[in-house]
Amino acid sequence: MRPRARLAAALAAAAFAASPPAAQTPPAKPAAPVEQPAEPPPPYEPQLLRLAEVIGALAYLRDLCGAGDGATFRAKFANLLEAEGSTPARKETLAGAFNRGFRDYELTYRACTPAAREIVARFLDEAARIAKDVASRYAG
């Protein structure tokens, strides 16, 4: 081989050796996992959210009016949350409805009044009606 050809071959080999071979390049980062779409809410979602809100209001108002069973309504909501809170987002939605019912009446009523007692009576009826309706329509 001629000296120039050897020099060119040596330079080409050196240049090729200095660059990383294509087979040694780091693999491409895997694509971000595709999030599964959130499962659609059940058809009774509006009734369930209203029930959670009513239970929250009852938890506050029953204690305010001296019934002393606010903890019972909190326990009923905990059971509802356990049964229907299939995902963290769903639990958050249900808890938000409960808290909204509790806080709205906490802001409005500082003492038990005849109006508060009337609301308690109406909410007890409404909660029973919603529970019966959902159970009769959607229970398997």
Residue frames relative to the residue before (quaternion, step in Angstrom):
aa qw qx qy qz dx dy dz
M 1.0000 0.0000 0.0000 0.0000 0.00 0.00 0.00
R 0.4932 -0.6679 0.4707 0.2984 3.50 -1.01 0.78
P 0.6340 -0.5607 0.3620 0.3907 3.59 -1.13 0.58
R 0.6501 0.5010 -0.3342 0.4634 3.59 0.94 -0.74
A 0.6510 0.5127 -0.3207 0.4588 3.57 0.94 -0.80
R 0.6395 0.5116 -0.3270 0.4716 3.57 1.04 -0.77
L 0.6403 0.5200 -0.3211 0.4653 3.59 0.98 -0.85
A 0.6593 0.4962 -0.3077 0.4737 3.59 0.90 -0.87
A 0.6567 0.5013 -0.3141 0.4678 3.58 0.95 -0.83
A 0.6531 0.5099 -0.3117 0.4651 3.59 0.99 -0.83
L 0.6562 0.4993 -0.3100 0.4732 3.61 0.97 -0.85
A 0.6457 0.5109 -0.3202 0.4686 3.57 0.96 -0.82
A 0.6596 0.4979 -0.3071 0.4719 3.58 0.95 -0.86
A 0.6495 0.5096 -0.3148 0.4683 3.60 0.98 -0.81
A 0.6566 0.5000 -0.3120 0.4707 3.57 0.93 -0.87
F 0.6626 0.5002 -0.3079 0.4646 3.57 0.94 -0.85
A 0.6676 0.5004 -0.2966 0.4647 3.60 1.01 -0.85
A 0.6458 0.5324 -0.3252 0.4401 3.63 1.05 -0.63
S 0.6953 0.4190 -0.2856 0.5093 3.58 1.05 -0.62
P 0.5079 -0.6470 0.4497 0.3481 3.61 -0.98 0.70
P 0.4961 -0.6519 0.4764 0.3193 3.53 -0.95 0.81
A 0.6263 -0.5686 0.3854 0.3687 3.53 -1.13 0.64
A 0.6527 0.5305 -0.3239 0.4331 3.59 1.00 -0.70
Q 0.7093 0.4565 -0.2624 0.4686 3.59 1.18 -0.47
T 0.4342 0.6779 -0.4928 0.3303 3.63 1.13 0.12
P 0.5530 -0.6202 0.4242 0.3600 3.57 -0.99 0.74
P 0.5381 -0.6299 0.4399 0.3467 3.56 -1.01 0.73
A 0.5782 -0.5784 0.4431 0.3672 3.51 -1.15 0.60
K 0.5475 -0.6075 0.4575 0.3492 3.54 -1.11 0.70
P 0.4795 -0.6620 0.4758 0.3247 3.55 -0.93 0.80
A 0.5772 -0.5859 0.4385 0.3622 3.52 -1.12 0.65
A 0.5851 -0.5699 0.4356 0.3784 3.53 -1.14 0.65
P 0.5317 -0.6336 0.4367 0.3538 3.57 -0.94 0.80
V 0.4467 -0.6839 0.5125 0.2647 3.50 -0.97 0.88
E 0.3762 -0.7272 0.5256 0.2310 3.55 -0.74 1.06
Q 0.4441 -0.6646 0.5321 0.2791 3.48 -1.03 0.85
P 0.4979 -0.6444 0.4663 0.3456 3.58 -0.89 0.77
A 0.5674 -0.6015 0.4358 0.3554 3.53 -1.07 0.75
E 0.5071 -0.6417 0.4677 0.3351 3.51 -0.98 0.79
P 0.5206 -0.6483 0.4419 0.3367 3.57 -0.93 0.78
P 0.5377 -0.6212 0.4423 0.3597 3.58 -1.04 0.64
P 0.5783 -0.5834 0.4217 0.3839 3.57 -1.14 0.49
P 0.6432 -0.5528 0.3556 0.3927 3.60 -1.14 0.43
Y 0.6912 0.4590 -0.2756 0.4854 3.59 1.19 -0.41
E 0.2642 0.8118 -0.4857 0.1878 3.59 1.24 0.33
P 0.6685 0.4918 -0.3408 0.4417 3.67 0.76 -0.83
Q 0.6555 0.5017 -0.3173 0.4669 3.59 0.97 -0.81
L 0.6522 0.5238 -0.3138 0.4492 3.58 0.99 -0.83
L 0.6550 0.4997 -0.3122 0.4732 3.58 0.98 -0.81
R 0.6385 0.5043 -0.3274 0.4803 3.57 1.02 -0.76
L 0.6330 0.5264 -0.3321 0.4603 3.59 0.97 -0.79
A 0.6477 0.5092 -0.3195 0.4681 3.60 0.93 -0.84
E 0.6519 0.5107 -0.3125 0.4653 3.59 0.99 -0.83
V 0.6547 0.5062 -0.3037 0.4720 3.58 0.96 -0.87
I 0.6442 0.5082 -0.3265 0.4692 3.59 0.95 -0.82
G 0.6305 0.5294 -0.3333 0.4594 3.60 1.02 -0.74
A 0.6551 0.4988 -0.3076 0.4770 3.57 0.96 -0.86
L 0.6606 0.5053 -0.3083 0.4619 3.58 0.96 -0.84
A 0.6027 0.5598 -0.3593 0.4407 3.60 1.02 -0.74
Y 0.6969 0.4406 -0.2718 0.4962 3.59 1.01 -0.75
L 0.7348 0.4666 -0.2597 0.4181 3.57 0.65 -1.12
R 0.6306 0.5331 -0.3519 0.4408 3.62 0.97 -0.72
D 0.6542 0.4750 -0.3177 0.4954 3.60 0.99 -0.71
L 0.6336 0.5447 -0.3299 0.4394 3.58 0.96 -0.86
C 0.7490 0.3923 -0.2067 0.4923 3.57 0.96 -0.88
G 0.6355 -0.6161 0.3029 0.3533 3.56 1.20 0.44
A 0.4309 0.6962 -0.4815 0.3128 3.61 1.16 0.15
G 0.2771 -0.8163 0.4693 0.1914 3.57 1.15 -0.59
D 0.6188 0.5584 -0.3554 0.4230 3.58 1.18 0.35
G 0.2135 0.7956 -0.5328 0.1940 3.58 1.09 0.65
A 0.6239 0.5433 -0.3396 0.4475 3.57 1.07 -0.73
T 0.5943 0.5606 -0.3640 0.4473 3.59 1.10 -0.61
F 0.6791 0.4733 -0.2926 0.4787 3.58 0.97 -0.82
R 0.6014 0.5301 -0.3601 0.4771 3.59 1.10 -0.57
A 0.6486 0.5089 -0.3107 0.4731 3.58 1.01 -0.82
K 0.6297 0.5183 -0.3391 0.4689 3.60 1.02 -0.75
F 0.6531 0.4932 -0.3203 0.4771 3.56 0.99 -0.77
A 0.6170 0.5386 -0.3503 0.4546 3.61 0.99 -0.74
N 0.6416 0.5082 -0.3208 0.4767 3.59 1.02 -0.75
L 0.6332 0.5212 -0.3182 0.4755 3.57 1.01 -0.84
L 0.6633 0.5103 -0.2965 0.4601 3.57 0.93 -0.93
E 0.6528 0.5068 -0.3143 0.4671 3.57 0.99 -0.79
A 0.6978 0.4776 -0.2723 0.4593 3.57 0.97 -0.85
E 0.8085 0.3044 -0.1250 0.4879 3.59 0.92 -0.89
G 0.6085 0.5809 -0.3542 0.4084 3.61 1.19 -0.31
S 0.0164 -0.8617 0.5068 -0.0197 3.55 0.50 1.20
T 0.7778 0.1662 -0.1045 0.5971 3.60 1.18 -0.48
P 0.6407 -0.5202 0.3763 0.4210 3.59 -1.16 0.35
A 0.6397 0.5207 -0.3356 0.4549 3.60 1.00 -0.74
R 0.6529 0.5094 -0.3137 0.4646 3.56 0.99 -0.78
K 0.6294 0.5213 -0.3294 0.4729 3.57 1.01 -0.80
E 0.6505 0.5229 -0.3112 0.4545 3.56 0.98 -0.86
T 0.6459 0.5190 -0.3164 0.4618 3.58 0.99 -0.81
L 0.6777 0.4824 -0.2896 0.4735 3.57 0.90 -0.90
A 0.6578 0.4969 -0.3121 0.4722 3.58 0.94 -0.85
G 0.6157 0.5457 -0.3454 0.4515 3.58 1.06 -0.69
A 0.6454 0.5056 -0.3204 0.4745 3.59 1.00 -0.79
F 0.6348 0.5190 -0.3277 0.4694 3.61 0.94 -0.85
N 0.6923 0.4852 -0.2775 0.4564 3.57 0.82 -1.02
R 0.6174 0.5419 -0.3433 0.4553 3.58 1.04 -0.73
G 0.6597 0.4981 -0.3068 0.4718 3.58 0.93 -0.87
F 0.6506 0.5147 -0.3093 0.4649 3.56 0.95 -0.87
R 0.7260 0.4607 -0.2534 0.4432 3.59 0.71 -1.09
D 0.6232 0.5548 -0.3557 0.4211 3.59 0.95 -0.81
Y 0.7266 0.4055 -0.2476 0.4962 3.58 0.91 -0.84
E 0.5677 0.5683 -0.3795 0.4591 3.57 1.18 -0.44
L 0.6730 0.4825 -0.2904 0.4795 3.59 1.04 -0.77
T 0.7105 0.4799 -0.2537 0.4478 3.56 1.05 -0.78
Y 0.8086 0.2218 -0.0881 0.5379 3.57 0.88 -0.92
R 0.1281 -0.7850 0.6045 0.0436 3.53 -0.77 1.14
A 0.7612 0.1564 -0.0971 0.6218 3.56 1.29 -0.35
C 0.5382 -0.6066 0.4676 0.3517 3.53 -1.19 0.50
T 0.0543 -0.7881 0.6128 -0.0214 3.54 -0.79 1.09
P 0.6647 -0.4606 0.3665 0.4602 3.59 -1.23 0.10
A 0.6245 0.5321 -0.3429 0.4576 3.62 1.04 -0.67
A 0.6382 0.5157 -0.3266 0.4691 3.58 1.01 -0.78
R 0.6430 0.5112 -0.3234 0.4697 3.60 0.99 -0.78
E 0.6367 0.5196 -0.3219 0.4702 3.58 1.04 -0.77
I 0.6346 0.5188 -0.3240 0.4723 3.58 0.99 -0.79
V 0.6270 0.5315 -0.3382 0.4582 3.59 0.96 -0.82
A 0.6652 0.4999 -0.3089 0.4606 3.59 0.87 -0.93
R 0.6725 0.4905 -0.2983 0.4671 3.59 0.91 -0.88
F 0.6757 0.4945 -0.2998 0.4573 3.58 0.94 -0.85
L 0.6054 0.5313 -0.3663 0.4659 3.61 1.04 -0.62
D 0.6556 0.4954 -0.3066 0.4804 3.58 0.99 -0.84
E 0.6693 0.5074 -0.3052 0.4488 3.58 0.90 -0.93
A 0.6457 0.5177 -0.3241 0.4582 3.60 0.94 -0.86
A 0.6584 0.4969 -0.3146 0.4697 3.59 0.94 -0.84
R 0.6538 0.5159 -0.3153 0.4549 3.59 0.99 -0.84
I 0.6573 0.5034 -0.3150 0.4640 3.60 0.91 -0.89
A 0.6639 0.5056 -0.3148 0.4521 3.59 0.85 -0.95
K 0.6645 0.4965 -0.3057 0.4673 3.58 0.92 -0.87
D 0.6568 0.5238 -0.3068 0.4473 3.59 0.94 -0.91
V 0.6796 0.4785 -0.2923 0.4730 3.59 0.84 -0.96
A 0.6677 0.5026 -0.3118 0.4520 3.58 0.90 -0.87
S 0.7044 0.4646 -0.2886 0.4524 3.59 0.89 -0.87
R 0.7026 0.4672 -0.2729 0.4621 3.60 1.04 -0.67
Y 0.8454 0.2571 -0.0691 0.4630 3.54 0.79 -1.04
A 0.5209 0.6319 -0.4386 0.3701 3.62 1.15 -0.20
G 0.4463 -0.7224 0.4710 0.2389 3.52 -0.92 0.93
